[in-house]
Amino acid sequence: MEDFQSFGSIEPYRKTYMRITQKLHGSNGQVYVYEEDGVRTLKVGSRNRWLAIGDDNYGFCGFVEANKESFLNMGLGRHYGEWCGPGINLGEGLIEKRFFLFSDRRRYVDCSLPARTDFVPEIYSGPLDSSKIEASMELLKEHGSRLVEGFMKPEGIVVDICGIRFKKVFNPEETGWDKAQPKVAREREDYSHLCQPFRLEKLMSRDESYIRDYPKSLPNICKAYIDDLVKEEQIVGSLDEVEKIRKDASRHIFQFIKQSVI
């Protein structure tokens, strides 16, 4: 009787949980926070190896080290996500590299996320419903990325069923995105008043690395420029309104800076 094991209980079907997120086409990254001799520290990795300054992966290790204290405050354990942005595959339509966590937001409800860190876009969360899978694919196919409005080449979705992940991706024959298609112009807000040459000149003189590292520094210049606009209340509104203006105006300002800096 000592080696007897019961079969165990069978969970009710109605308790099966499913979460669908957009699959981002970047580079896999992880931040491992642990304690060593009572001191909290971390390691930074890609999909297959640990990273280091000088042996990096698209600058991910450098980004984490620059925000080390914030990542340490996220808690012990492994924090997996996708490092996306310019120069990594199709760039996901972003103007700067950002880290998108795979985990549910509830894991981080008690801490502030590091700069340029967010969550992968969630499309559905609830009881298991297979119809939501195709519906999510159709949503991306018709409206494009849930991450950056107007980016029409999302890779697909990730379906998480009780902690087990499955991916479903588009293929060229299914979408026709690789074929030339007429672009449909959509009405945009006019943000030309935010493009101020004197402001840009003042910003460029603030940090010599902007010119020294150009054009690699272009995303950093754009972010600093918009941050200044928010601080000086040239961009105002609720948190959600300010974030929307940031996203909508960033492409306009990015082009303005690119054309102005020689």
BELNORGI-V334028 format. One record per pair of residues at least 6 apart in sequence whose C-alpha atoms are under 7 Angstrom apart, sorted by the first residue. I is the first residue (numbers start at 1). GAP is how many residues later the second one is. D is the distance in Angstrom with one decimal. If there is no record, write none. Layout:
# BELNORGI-V334028
i->I gap->GAP d->D
i->I gap->GAP d->D
This chain:
# BELNORGI-V334028
i->14 gap->113 d->6.9
i->15 gap->112 d->7.0
i->16 gap->111 d->5.9
i->16 gap->112 d->5.7
i->16 gap->146 d->6.6
i->17 gap->109 d->5.8
i->17 gap->110 d->4.8
i->17 gap->111 d->5.4
i->17 gap->144 d->5.9
i->17 gap->145 d->5.6
i->18 gap->107 d->5.9
i->18 gap->108 d->5.6
i->18 gap->109 d->5.8
i->18 gap->110 d->5.0
i->18 gap->142 d->5.6
i->18 gap->143 d->4.6
i->18 gap->144 d->6.5
i->19 gap->105 d->5.6
i->19 gap->106 d->4.4
i->19 gap->107 d->6.5
i->19 gap->140 d->5.9
i->19 gap->141 d->5.0
i->19 gap->142 d->6.6
i->20 gap->102 d->6.1
i->20 gap->103 d->5.5
i->20 gap->104 d->5.0
i->20 gap->105 d->6.4
i->20 gap->137 d->6.7
i->20 gap->138 d->5.7
i->20 gap->139 d->4.6
i->20 gap->140 d->6.2
i->21 gap->99 d->6.5
i->21 gap->100 d->5.6
i->21 gap->101 d->4.3
i->21 gap->102 d->5.3
i->21 gap->103 d->7.0
i->21 gap->136 d->5.6
i->21 gap->137 d->5.3
i->21 gap->138 d->6.7
i->22 gap->98 d->6.5
i->22 gap->99 d->5.5
i->22 gap->100 d->6.5
i->22 gap->101 d->6.9
i->22 gap->134 d->6.1
i->22 gap->135 d->4.4
i->22 gap->136 d->6.1
i->23 gap->132 d->5.9
i->23 gap->133 d->5.2
i->23 gap->134 d->4.5
i->23 gap->135 d->5.6
i->24 gap->58 d->6.9
i->24 gap->131 d->6.4
i->25 gap->64 d->6.6
i->25 gap->67 d->6.9
i->25 gap->130 d->6.3
i->26 gap->56 d->5.8
i->26 gap->57 d->5.5
i->26 gap->58 d->4.4
i->26 gap->62 d->5.6
i->26 gap->63 d->6.2
i->27 gap->55 d->5.6
i->27 gap->56 d->5.1
i->27 gap->57 d->6.5
i->28 gap->18 d->5.6
i->28 gap->19 d->5.2
i->28 gap->53 d->6.1
i->28 gap->54 d->4.7
i->28 gap->55 d->6.1
i->29 gap->16 d->5.7
i->29 gap->17 d->4.4
i->29 gap->18 d->6.0
i->29 gap->51 d->5.9
i->29 gap->52 d->5.4
i->29 gap->53 d->5.7
i->29 gap->54 d->6.2
i->30 gap->14 d->5.9
i->30 gap->15 d->5.1
i->30 gap->16 d->6.2
i->30 gap->48 d->6.6
i->30 gap->49 d->5.4
i->30 gap->50 d->4.4
i->30 gap->51 d->6.2
i->31 gap->11 d->6.7
i->31 gap->12 d->5.9
i->31 gap->13 d->4.8
i->31 gap->14 d->6.4
i->31 gap->47 d->5.8
i->31 gap->48 d->5.1
i->31 gap->49 d->6.6
i->32 gap->10 d->5.3
i->32 gap->11 d->5.1
i->32 gap->12 d->6.4
i->32 gap->45 d->5.8
i->32 gap->46 d->4.4
i->32 gap->47 d->6.2
i->33 gap->8 d->5.8
i->33 gap->9 d->4.3
i->33 gap->10 d->6.7
i->33 gap->39 d->6.3
i->33 gap->42 d->6.8
i->33 gap->43 d->4.8
i->33 gap->44 d->5.3
i->33 gap->45 d->6.3
i->34 gap->6 d->5.7
i->34 gap->7 d->5.6
i->34 gap->8 d->6.0
i->34 gap->42 d->5.4
i->34 gap->43 d->6.4
i->35 gap->6 d->6.0
i->41 gap->31 d->6.8
i->44 gap->6 d->5.9
i->44 gap->7 d->5.6
i->44 gap->17 d->5.9
i->45 gap->6 d->5.1
i->46 gap->11 d->7.0
i->51 gap->10 d->6.1
i->52 gap->9 d->6.0
i->53 gap->8 d->6.3
i->53 gap->9 d->6.1
i->60 gap->23 d->7.0
i->67 gap->47 d->6.4
i->70 gap->43 d->6.8
i->70 gap->44 d->5.1
i->71 gap->43 d->6.2
i->73 gap->38 d->7.0
i->74 gap->34 d->6.9
i->74 gap->37 d->6.1
i->80 gap->21 d->5.9
i->80 gap->22 d->6.0
i->81 gap->18 d->6.5
i->81 gap->19 d->5.2
i->81 gap->20 d->4.1
i->81 gap->21 d->5.0
i->82 gap->17 d->5.7
i->82 gap->18 d->5.2
i->82 gap->19 d->6.6
i->83 gap->14 d->6.9
i->83 gap->15 d->5.8
i->83 gap->16 d->4.5
i->83 gap->17 d->6.5
i->84 gap->7 d->6.1
i->84 gap->8 d->6.8
i->84 gap->13 d->5.3
i->84 gap->14 d->5.5
i->84 gap->15 d->6.4
i->85 gap->6 d->4.3
i->85 gap->7 d->6.2
i->85 gap->9 d->5.2
i->85 gap->10 d->6.6
i->85 gap->11 d->5.4
i->85 gap->12 d->4.0
i->85 gap->13 d->6.3
i->86 gap->8 d->6.5
i->86 gap->9 d->6.4
i->86 gap->10 d->6.2
i->86 gap->11 d->6.3
i->92 gap->59 d->7.0
i->93 gap->55 d->6.0
i->93 gap->58 d->5.6
i->94 gap->54 d->6.9
i->95 gap->124 d->5.9
i->96 gap->123 d->5.0
i->98 gap->18 d->5.0
i->98 gap->19 d->5.9
i->99 gap->17 d->6.4
i->99 gap->18 d->4.8
i->99 gap->19 d->6.4
i->100 gap->17 d->5.8
i->100 gap->18 d->4.8
i->100 gap->19 d->4.6
i->100 gap->20 d->5.2
i->101 gap->17 d->6.1
i->101 gap->18 d->4.6
i->101 gap->19 d->5.9
i->102 gap->17 d->6.3
i->102 gap->18 d->5.9
i->121 gap->25 d->6.2
i->121 gap->26 d->6.2
i->123 gap->13 d->6.7
i->137 gap->19 d->6.7
i->140 gap->14 d->6.8
i->144 gap->6 d->6.4
i->144 gap->7 d->5.7
i->144 gap->8 d->4.3
i->144 gap->9 d->6.5
i->144 gap->10 d->6.3
i->145 gap->6 d->5.5
i->145 gap->7 d->6.1
i->145 gap->9 d->5.3
i->153 gap->24 d->6.9
i->155 gap->14 d->5.6
i->155 gap->15 d->6.0
i->156 gap->12 d->5.7
i->156 gap->13 d->4.1
i->156 gap->14 d->5.7
i->157 gap->10 d->5.8
i->157 gap->11 d->5.4
i->157 gap->12 d->6.3
i->158 gap->7 d->6.5
i->158 gap->8 d->5.6
i->158 gap->9 d->4.4
i->158 gap->10 d->6.4
i->159 gap->6 d->5.5
i->159 gap->7 d->5.0
i->159 gap->8 d->6.1
i->160 gap->6 d->6.4
i->172 gap->6 d->6.3
i->191 gap->58 d->6.1
i->191 gap->61 d->7.0
i->195 gap->58 d->6.2
i->195 gap->61 d->6.5
i->204 gap->6 d->6.3
i->210 gap->7 d->5.5
i->210 gap->11 d->6.7
i->222 gap->31 d->6.9
i->222 gap->32 d->5.8
i->229 gap->6 d->5.8
i->230 gap->6 d->6.8
i->235 gap->7 d->6.5
i->236 gap->6 d->6.0
